[in-house]
Amino acid sequence: VQLVKDLMVSQVISISPFAPIREALQLMKTHRIKCLVVKRQSPHDAYGIITYSHILKTIIAEQGDIDLINVYDVCTKPAIHVHSELAVKHAADLLSQHQIKRLLVLDNNQLVGLLTMDDLVTDIFRLLD
């Protein structure tokens, strides 16, 4: 059985919920990634996620004024998450059911990775070779 931990990315880039959208966009550009994890403010808080799509929709809606808007204002929080020991097929079901492309991976309520639809597709292609 293939597990989430076998496919997830463990090098996750995160950002403060109070950072401006411009900072989020710059981080994504620098690291060539399409999403950032939004940090928790306390051990009992939830993680969030902000994506290129969130930012692009905001830029269009706000007519480009992205310095006045914080990550918190546009991120998805709480982000849907799974455990690293979960079978990949269940994670794929969650992605499909919720029509999302990314799942956070938590162990003991701590962020340990990110699983994306791209990770699953890459793995399927690997199986075809």
SEMAR-480703 format. One line per field, with one value per residue: x, y, z of N, C-alpha, C in turn; chain. Coordinates in nm, 3 decimals, always signed. Atoms other than C-alpha are relative to their C-alpha. Layout:
REM residues N
n_x <- [X|...] $
n_y <- [Y|...] $
n_z <- [Z|...] $
ca_x <- [X|...] $
ca_y <- [Y|...] $
ca_z <- [Z|...] $
c_x <- [X|...] $
c_y <- [Y|...] $
c_z <- [Z|...] $
chaine <- [A|...] $
//
This chain:
REM residues 129
n_x <- [+0.085|-0.078|+0.045|-0.018|-0.139|-0.083|+0.013|+0.008|-0.117|-0.020|-0.053|+0.116|-0.026|+0.115|+0.005|+0.085|+0.130|+0.002|-0.085|+0.077|+0.010|-0.122|-0.103|+0.036|-0.029|-0.145|-0.047|+0.036|-0.087|-0.135|-0.011|+0.067|+0.108|+0.134|+0.075|-0.072|+0.076|+0.017|-0.038|+0.095|-0.034|-0.013|+0.009|+0.139|+0.046|-0.007|-0.082|+0.073|-0.074|+0.025|-0.044|-0.003|+0.139|+0.050|-0.066|+0.045|+0.138|-0.005|-0.057|+0.104|+0.109|-0.046|-0.063|-0.145|-0.053|-0.025|-0.077|+0.092|+0.070|-0.084|+0.020|+0.115|+0.125|+0.034|-0.038|+0.098|-0.036|-0.109|-0.031|+0.027|-0.126|-0.001|-0.111|-0.102|+0.015|+0.123|-0.020|+0.010|+0.131|+0.094|-0.036|+0.049|+0.146|+0.025|-0.027|+0.108|+0.128|+0.001|-0.044|-0.118|-0.123|-0.106|+0.033|-0.109|-0.026|-0.030|-0.020|+0.009|+0.042|-0.113|-0.016|-0.116|-0.011|+0.106|+0.026|+0.073|+0.052|-0.116|-0.076|+0.073|-0.008|-0.139|-0.014|+0.073|-0.083|-0.114|+0.050|+0.021|-0.129] $
n_y <- [-0.119|-0.124|-0.096|-0.142|-0.039|+0.044|-0.092|-0.141|-0.088|-0.038|-0.137|-0.086|-0.142|-0.057|-0.146|-0.054|-0.046|-0.146|-0.049|-0.050|+0.088|-0.018|+0.086|+0.137|+0.015|+0.002|+0.130|+0.100|-0.021|+0.037|+0.144|+0.064|+0.084|-0.054|-0.022|-0.015|+0.035|-0.115|+0.043|-0.010|-0.103|+0.067|+0.146|+0.040|-0.063|+0.084|-0.046|-0.042|+0.013|-0.106|+0.046|-0.097|-0.033|-0.097|-0.129|-0.057|-0.047|-0.119|-0.108|-0.043|-0.063|-0.123|-0.080|-0.004|-0.059|+0.117|-0.033|-0.027|+0.124|+0.100|+0.140|+0.048|-0.045|+0.075|+0.142|+0.099|+0.042|+0.098|+0.079|+0.143|+0.069|+0.144|+0.053|+0.054|+0.146|+0.030|+0.056|-0.101|+0.005|-0.079|-0.140|-0.030|-0.015|-0.131|-0.101|+0.008|-0.038|-0.143|-0.072|-0.080|+0.052|+0.013|+0.038|-0.009|+0.125|-0.027|+0.110|-0.057|-0.140|-0.078|+0.007|+0.079|+0.005|-0.044|+0.095|-0.069|+0.080|+0.023|+0.112|+0.123|+0.021|+0.039|+0.139|+0.084|+0.008|+0.086|+0.136|+0.035|+0.021] $
n_z <- [+0.000|+0.006|-0.100|+0.028|-0.027|+0.112|+0.114|-0.041|-0.001|-0.140|-0.005|+0.019|-0.025|-0.070|-0.010|-0.106|+0.049|-0.001|+0.109|+0.115|+0.116|+0.082|-0.057|+0.036|+0.143|+0.014|-0.049|+0.101|+0.117|-0.039|-0.019|+0.115|-0.052|+0.027|-0.124|-0.126|-0.120|-0.088|-0.135|-0.111|-0.098|-0.130|+0.018|+0.019|+0.123|+0.119|+0.112|+0.119|+0.125|+0.097|+0.131|+0.109|+0.036|-0.100|+0.021|+0.128|-0.017|-0.084|+0.080|+0.094|-0.075|-0.064|+0.106|-0.012|-0.124|-0.084|-0.119|-0.111|-0.032|-0.064|+0.033|-0.077|+0.063|+0.121|-0.006|-0.045|-0.135|-0.008|+0.119|-0.016|-0.024|-0.021|-0.076|+0.091|+0.009|+0.073|+0.134|+0.105|+0.065|-0.078|+0.024|+0.136|-0.014|-0.060|+0.101|+0.097|-0.063|-0.033|+0.121|-0.035|+0.058|-0.101|-0.138|-0.096|-0.070|-0.141|-0.095|-0.135|+0.018|+0.049|+0.145|+0.043|+0.145|+0.090|+0.108|+0.106|+0.110|+0.087|-0.057|+0.033|+0.145|+0.027|-0.045|+0.096|+0.120|-0.034|+0.004|+0.141|+0.067] $
ca_x <- [+0.000|+0.139|+0.120|+0.094|+0.445|+0.582|+0.464|+0.441|+0.682|+0.839|+1.005|+0.703|+0.728|+0.508|+0.405|+0.254|-0.119|-0.037|+0.205|+0.088|-0.019|+0.284|+0.515|+0.328|+0.359|+0.731|+0.787|+0.603|+0.808|+1.139|+1.069|+0.882|+0.581|+0.206|+0.104|+0.217|+0.110|-0.030|+0.124|-0.081|-0.094|-0.113|-0.097|-0.480|-0.510|-0.555|-0.312|-0.426|-0.324|-0.287|-0.252|-0.177|-0.551|-0.639|-0.388|-0.489|-0.858|-0.772|-0.556|-0.839|-1.105|-0.896|-0.766|-0.406|-0.377|-0.215|-0.021|-0.331|-0.447|-0.302|-0.265|-0.526|-0.790|-0.774|-0.635|-0.837|-0.842|-0.864|-0.689|-0.793|-0.526|-0.438|-0.201|+0.127|+0.036|-0.291|-0.316|-0.269|-0.599|-0.788|-0.598|-0.684|-1.051|-1.038|-0.881|-1.150|-1.446|-1.348|-1.229|-0.897|-0.538|-0.348|-0.364|-0.155|+0.006|+0.004|+0.141|+0.056|-0.101|+0.236|+0.292|+0.518|+0.441|+0.218|+0.056|-0.056|-0.255|+0.067|+0.244|-0.027|-0.021|+0.360|+0.337|+0.075|+0.299|+0.589|+0.378|+0.312|+0.681] $
ca_y <- [+0.000|+0.335|+0.601|+0.978|+1.007|+0.824|+1.096|+1.415|+1.705|+1.770|+2.102|+2.328|+2.706|+2.894|+3.254|+3.462|+3.530|+3.898|+3.923|+4.130|+3.951|+4.098|+3.908|+3.583|+3.635|+3.707|+3.390|+3.183|+3.336|+3.287|+2.921|+2.849|+2.711|+2.759|+2.768|+2.855|+2.718|+2.989|+2.957|+2.895|+3.164|+2.915|+2.537|+2.528|+2.732|+2.578|+2.594|+2.769|+2.762|+3.037|+2.966|+3.151|+3.134|+3.312|+3.585|+3.629|+3.654|+3.912|+4.118|+4.127|+4.209|+4.477|+4.614|+4.540|+4.704|+4.410|+4.597|+4.666|+4.304|+4.041|+3.670|+3.604|+3.795|+3.559|+3.224|+2.908|+2.830|+2.571|+2.382|+2.023|+1.790|+1.423|+1.209|+1.091|+0.725|+0.749|+0.536|+0.750|+0.627|+0.793|+1.119|+1.105|+1.055|+1.365|+1.574|+1.459|+1.498|+1.852|+1.949|+2.074|+2.026|+2.024|+1.862|+1.953|+1.660|+1.675|+1.435|+1.503|+1.831|+1.945|+2.024|+1.764|+1.802|+1.880|+1.640|+1.776|+1.643|+1.683|+1.443|+1.183|+1.230|+1.205|+0.880|+0.740|+0.825|+0.653|+0.339|+0.349|+0.349] $
ca_z <- [+0.000|-0.102|+0.170|+0.159|+0.308|+0.001|-0.239|-0.033|-0.055|+0.284|+0.198|+0.246|+0.224|+0.470|+0.528|+0.806|+0.774|+0.830|+0.535|+0.237|-0.080|-0.260|-0.022|-0.090|-0.464|-0.432|-0.226|-0.486|-0.766|-0.581|-0.500|-0.827|-0.644|-0.676|-0.310|+0.040|+0.376|+0.602|+0.948|+1.261|+1.529|+1.818|+1.873|+1.861|+1.542|+1.197|+0.907|+0.593|+0.229|-0.027|-0.398|-0.719|-0.793|-0.467|-0.548|-0.913|-0.824|-0.559|-0.795|-1.048|-0.788|-0.620|-0.951|-0.863|-0.519|-0.341|-0.075|+0.135|+0.147|+0.381|+0.318|+0.589|+0.389|+0.090|+0.207|+0.266|+0.636|+0.773|+0.495|+0.439|+0.571|+0.601|+0.805|+0.647|+0.710|+0.513|+0.198|-0.114|-0.259|+0.028|-0.020|-0.393|-0.299|-0.078|-0.354|-0.593|-0.354|-0.255|-0.604|-0.471|-0.587|-0.258|+0.086|+0.386|+0.564|+0.944|+1.204|+1.568|+1.455|+1.312|+0.945|+0.782|+0.413|+0.120|-0.124|-0.460|-0.751|-0.954|-0.714|-0.778|-1.156|-1.163|-0.969|-1.209|-1.506|-1.329|-1.301|-1.677|-1.765] $
c_x <- [+0.089|-0.061|+0.029|+0.146|+0.095|-0.001|+0.006|+0.134|+0.018|+0.058|-0.113|+0.036|-0.125|+0.014|-0.092|-0.135|-0.006|+0.090|-0.089|+0.004|+0.126|+0.113|-0.025|+0.035|+0.150|+0.060|-0.028|+0.092|+0.142|+0.018|-0.063|-0.104|-0.134|-0.083|+0.095|-0.091|-0.005|+0.019|-0.115|+0.047|+0.014|-0.010|-0.143|-0.061|+0.011|+0.100|-0.092|+0.084|-0.038|+0.064|+0.009|-0.141|-0.060|+0.055|-0.048|-0.142|-0.004|+0.054|-0.105|-0.111|+0.039|+0.071|+0.148|+0.058|+0.023|+0.082|-0.089|-0.071|+0.098|-0.036|-0.127|-0.133|-0.042|+0.034|-0.120|+0.047|-0.126|+0.019|-0.032|+0.134|-0.022|+0.122|+0.099|-0.013|-0.126|+0.035|-0.026|-0.139|-0.104|+0.028|-0.051|-0.152|-0.036|+0.020|-0.116|-0.133|-0.011|+0.042|+0.113|+0.124|+0.109|-0.057|+0.121|+0.014|+0.045|+0.022|+0.003|-0.028|+0.115|+0.013|+0.125|+0.014|-0.123|-0.014|-0.084|-0.051|+0.115|+0.085|-0.066|+0.012|+0.140|+0.021|-0.072|+0.081|+0.120|-0.041|-0.019|+0.130|+0.054] $
c_y <- [+0.124|+0.104|+0.142|+0.041|-0.040|+0.100|+0.148|+0.072|+0.045|+0.141|+0.097|+0.143|+0.060|+0.151|+0.039|+0.042|+0.153|+0.061|+0.055|-0.100|+0.009|-0.092|-0.147|-0.027|-0.008|-0.133|-0.111|+0.010|-0.048|-0.152|-0.081|-0.101|+0.071|+0.022|+0.015|-0.047|+0.125|-0.050|+0.014|+0.109|-0.057|-0.150|-0.048|+0.062|-0.101|+0.058|+0.044|-0.026|+0.116|-0.044|+0.116|+0.046|+0.102|+0.139|+0.065|+0.053|+0.129|+0.120|+0.055|+0.075|+0.135|+0.093|+0.026|+0.054|-0.108|+0.030|+0.022|-0.126|-0.101|-0.140|-0.053|+0.031|-0.089|-0.149|-0.088|-0.051|-0.043|-0.072|-0.146|-0.072|-0.149|-0.037|-0.065|-0.151|-0.042|-0.059|+0.108|+0.000|+0.082|+0.150|+0.044|+0.019|+0.136|+0.114|+0.008|+0.049|+0.150|+0.088|+0.098|-0.068|-0.028|-0.039|+0.024|-0.136|+0.035|-0.131|+0.063|+0.149|+0.093|-0.020|-0.079|-0.005|+0.050|-0.106|+0.071|-0.099|-0.032|-0.116|-0.133|-0.033|-0.047|-0.146|-0.096|-0.016|-0.091|-0.146|-0.048|-0.031|-0.141] $
c_z <- [+0.000|+0.094|-0.043|+0.018|-0.113|-0.116|+0.038|-0.015|+0.144|+0.016|-0.035|+0.037|+0.065|+0.012|+0.116|-0.059|-0.012|-0.109|-0.113|-0.116|-0.087|+0.049|-0.036|-0.146|-0.025|+0.046|-0.102|-0.122|+0.031|+0.005|-0.115|+0.044|-0.020|+0.126|+0.118|+0.112|+0.088|+0.143|+0.100|+0.095|+0.141|-0.026|-0.029|-0.124|-0.116|-0.100|-0.112|-0.122|-0.090|-0.132|-0.098|-0.034|+0.096|-0.032|-0.130|+0.009|+0.080|-0.078|-0.097|+0.074|+0.058|-0.098|+0.028|+0.129|+0.105|+0.126|+0.123|+0.048|+0.058|-0.047|+0.068|-0.069|-0.117|+0.006|+0.036|+0.135|+0.072|-0.133|+0.029|+0.013|+0.023|+0.084|-0.097|-0.021|-0.076|-0.137|-0.104|-0.065|+0.076|-0.016|-0.138|+0.003|+0.059|-0.100|-0.099|+0.058|+0.024|-0.117|+0.032|-0.057|+0.102|+0.136|+0.088|+0.066|+0.142|+0.074|+0.138|-0.004|-0.042|-0.151|-0.036|-0.152|-0.071|-0.108|-0.105|-0.104|-0.096|+0.050|-0.037|-0.148|-0.038|+0.037|-0.096|-0.128|+0.022|-0.010|-0.145|-0.073|+0.017] $
chaine <- [A|A|A|A|A|A|A|A|A|A|A|A|A|A|A|A|A|A|A|A|A|A|A|A|A|A|A|A|A|A|A|A|A|A|A|A|A|A|A|A|A|A|A|A|A|A|A|A|A|A|A|A|A|A|A|A|A|A|A|A|A|A|A|A|A|A|A|A|A|A|A|A|A|A|A|A|A|A|A|A|A|A|A|A|A|A|A|A|A|A|A|A|A|A|A|A|A|A|A|A|A|A|A|A|A|A|A|A|A|A|A|A|A|A|A|A|A|A|A|A|A|A|A|A|A|A|A|A|A] $
//
